[in-house]
Every structure is written in C-alpha cells, then in structure tokens.
Amino acid sequence: MSTSPEEPALPPIAVHAEAAGSARRRVSDLLEAAGAWPGEVQHLLAVIEAGAVEGAHAEIAEDTRAPVGSSDEFGEGWLGALQAATSRLTHIADRTVRQARATTAAAEPPPAAPSPSPRRSPTAVAAVGEEQVHRVLKAAERIFVSLTGYTGYDRDLSEEILTVVLKCVGAEQQDGYVRQLEAFAEANRERLVQLYARYEPGGTSADESPAT
C-alpha cells in the first residue's frame, strides 16, 4: 500500500519575531507598572495582536486579481488560495481574542487593598501668641539645662525660632504642647544626653575622621 507524500512545509517568517517578543514583554511590564493586573495585560495584548491579524486579512482580501496574463484556471486557483488565507487569518484573530477572554475570566484580579481611612489634617496656625512662645521657651530652656547643664544659649534666637516652629503645631495641640515636650524629653533623656555630648561644640563627633 502506497502512502501519500508529505506536503511540503512553507518556510517560516522570522524577521520580526524576536523584536516582537521583546516589545511584548516591554509593553507588559509598563502596563503592570501602571497598575494593570496580569490577566488584563494579556487580554489587551491579545486584542492588539488580533487587530494586526485582521489588518493583514483586509490587505490580502483587496488583492483578488491574478497576475496579468494568467489563465482562467490559474485565476480560479489564485482566488481560492486568497479565500483560504483570509479564512485562516479570520480564524486566528478570533481564536486569539477568545483564548485571551477565557484566560482573563479564569483569573480573578487581585483584591484591591483597603483604602486607608482619611486622616484629619491638623488645623493650621497662622500666628502664635507671645504668651505661648514664652511658655514653650521656658519649658525648653528648663529641659535643655537639665540635660546638658549648659546655660550659655541665645535666648533671643531661641524665641525667634520658636515663633516659626510653633506655627507647624496644629491648633488642637497648642495647649498641650509643653506637656508633650516634657514627656518626650523624659522618655528619651539618655539618648538626648548622648546626642548632645556627641554633637555639641567640641563634642566627640568633632574628633571622628570622615568615612573613606
């Protein structure tokens, strides 16, 4: 029993395959970085690919005339080949989108992270009264002296700085700011003493060599 000879395979086209693969990965990375989840990315790329196939289908469908001088028999074969090619391209385009839809439907998007509850912004302070500045300055001086034993600070400069700094404290915290300052100093006393000993004029940091 004789066997039918194998049909000759057409040579594959591989001119743009590598570049297309790199471009697809690049676009996929950009879409995911922009917040698209993987299933959505694959669906979008599949739709683009299907559109490209349909574009090729439309171009082939326009070229229905056989080469000039061809016989009627050749013309019929030419038209039949075009119909077979366009039918195959239509199938490929539909299959590409259908498979992408199935993949997307099977993969649920990741659950959205719960949005954090809105934080209430502190009420801005346009100006701080002299009484508040003096009250905080007095507490700050007392804390500074207790931590360092140093009294040679510039009171006028400290008052000028506090006038600006206290504007950054919300109106709701102004009344209790001295208590917060004292509590912070007490809770971090040892660390503050070490920092001042290191960074005060003539402190230990002055003897440290720069890192190489």
C-alpha positions in Angstrom: 0.0 0.0 0.0 1.4 3.3 -1.0 1.5 6.3 1.3 0.8 9.8 0.1 3.9 12.0 0.1 4.1 14.6 2.9 3.0 18.1 1.9 5.9 20.5 1.7 6.1 23.0 4.6 6.3 26.6 3.8 9.4 28.4 5.1 8.6 30.3 8.4 8.9 34.0 8.6 11.2 35.0 11.5 12.2 38.5 10.6 10.4 40.4 13.4 9.7 37.5 15.9 12.5 38.4 18.3 11.8 42.1 18.3 8.1 41.5 18.7 8.7 39.2 21.7 10.9 41.9 23.3 8.3 44.6 22.6 5.5 42.5 24.1 7.5 41.9 27.3 8.2 45.7 27.5 4.6 46.7 27.0 3.5 44.1 29.5 6.0 45.4 32.1 4.8 49.0 31.5 1.1 48.1 31.8 1.7 46.2 35.1 3.8 49.1 36.5 0.8 51.4 35.6 -1.5 49.2 37.8 -3.0 46.8 35.3 -3.3 43.2 36.6 -1.7 40.4 34.6 -4.9 39.0 33.2 -5.9 42.4 31.9 -2.5 42.9 30.4 -2.7 39.7 28.4 -6.2 40.4 27.2 -5.1 43.9 25.9 -2.1 42.5 24.1 -4.2 39.7 22.6 -6.7 42.3 21.2 -3.8 44.3 19.7 -2.4 41.1 18.0 -5.9 40.1 16.7 -6.2 43.6 15.2 -2.9 43.2 13.5 -4.0 39.9 12.0 -7.3 41.5 10.8 -5.2 44.2 9.2 -3.3 41.6 7.2 -6.6 39.9 6.3 -8.0 43.2 4.9 -4.9 43.8 2.8 -5.0 40.3 1.3 -8.7 40.5 0.6 -8.2 43.6 -1.5 -5.7 41.8 -3.8 -8.1 39.4 -5.6 -6.8 39.8 -9.2 -4.5 37.2 -10.5 -1.3 38.3 -12.2 -1.8 39.8 -15.7 -1.7 37.2 -18.4 -2.7 34.3 -16.2 -5.1 31.7 -17.4 -8.6 31.3 -16.2 -7.7 28.1 -14.4 -4.8 29.9 -12.6 -7.1 32.8 -11.7 -9.5 30.4 -10.1 -6.7 28.9 -8.1 -5.4 32.3 -7.1 -8.8 33.3 -5.8 -9.3 30.1 -4.0 -5.9 30.5 -2.3 -6.8 34.0 -1.2 -10.1 32.8 0.2 -8.3 30.1 2.2 -5.7 32.5 3.5 -8.2 35.1 4.6 -10.4 32.5 6.2 -7.4 31.2 8.2 -6.5 34.7 9.3 -10.0 35.3 10.5 -9.9 32.1 12.5 -6.5 33.1 14.0 -7.8 36.5 15.0 -11.0 35.1 16.6 -9.1 32.4 18.4 -6.5 34.9 19.8 -9.2 37.0 21.4 -11.3 34.0 22.5 -8.3 32.4 24.3 -7.5 35.7 26.0 -11.0 36.2 27.2 -11.0 32.6 28.7 -7.7 33.3 30.4 -8.9 36.6 31.8 -12.2 35.1 33.1 -10.4 32.2 34.8 -8.0 34.6 36.7 -9.6 36.9 39.2 -8.0 40.3 39.6 -6.1 40.7 42.9 -8.3 42.1 45.7 -7.9 45.8 46.0 -6.1 46.9 49.1 -8.4 48.6 51.5 -8.0 52.4 51.3 -6.7 53.8 54.5 -9.1 55.9 56.5 -8.6 59.5 55.8 -6.5 61.3 58.3 -7.8 64.5 59.6 -5.3 67.3 58.9 -4.4 69.4 61.9 -5.9 72.9 61.9 -3.2 75.3 60.6 -2.0 78.1 62.8 -1.4 81.5 61.2 0.3 83.1 64.2 1.3 82.1 67.7 0.9 84.5 70.6 3.8 85.7 72.7 2.4 84.0 75.8 2.5 80.6 74.1 6.0 81.2 72.7 7.3 82.2 76.2 5.6 79.3 77.9 7.2 76.8 75.5 10.5 78.6 75.5 10.6 78.4 79.3 10.0 74.7 79.3 12.5 74.1 76.5 15.2 76.0 78.4 14.5 74.1 81.6 14.7 70.8 79.7 17.9 71.8 77.9 19.7 72.8 81.1 18.6 69.6 82.9 20.0 67.5 80.0 23.2 69.4 79.3 24.0 71.6 82.3 24.7 74.4 79.8 23.2 77.8 80.2 25.0 79.9 77.6 22.3 79.7 74.9 21.0 82.6 72.9 17.5 83.3 74.3 16.6 85.9 71.6 17.5 83.4 68.8 15.6 80.6 70.5 12.5 82.8 70.8 12.7 83.8 67.1 13.0 80.2 66.1 10.1 79.0 68.3 7.8 81.7 66.8 8.2 80.0 63.5 8.4 76.4 64.7 5.2 76.6 66.7 3.2 77.6 63.6 3.8 74.0 62.5 2.0 72.6 65.6 -1.8 72.2 65.0 -4.2 74.4 66.9 -5.5 71.3 68.6 -2.1 70.5 70.1 -1.0 74.0 71.1 -2.5 73.9 74.7 -0.8 70.5 75.5 2.4 71.1 73.6 4.5 71.8 76.8 3.4 68.6 78.4 4.2 66.7 75.2 7.6 68.3 75.1 8.4 67.4 78.7 7.1 63.8 78.2 9.3 63.4 75.1 12.4 64.7 76.9 11.8 62.4 79.9 11.2 59.3 77.7 14.3 60.0 75.7 16.6 61.5 78.3 19.5 59.1 78.0 19.5 59.3 74.2 19.3 63.1 74.2 22.2 63.4 76.6 24.3 61.2 74.4 23.4 63.1 71.2 24.3 66.5 72.8 27.6 65.1 74.1 28.4 64.0 70.6 27.3 66.9 68.6 27.8 69.9 70.9 30.7 72.3 70.1 33.8 70.3 70.9 31.9 67.1 71.2 33.1 63.6 70.3 31.9 63.9 66.7 34.5 66.6 66.0 37.2 64.0 66.5 35.8 61.5 64.1 37.5 61.0 60.8 35.4 61.1 57.7 34.5 57.7 56.3 36.6 56.6 53.3 
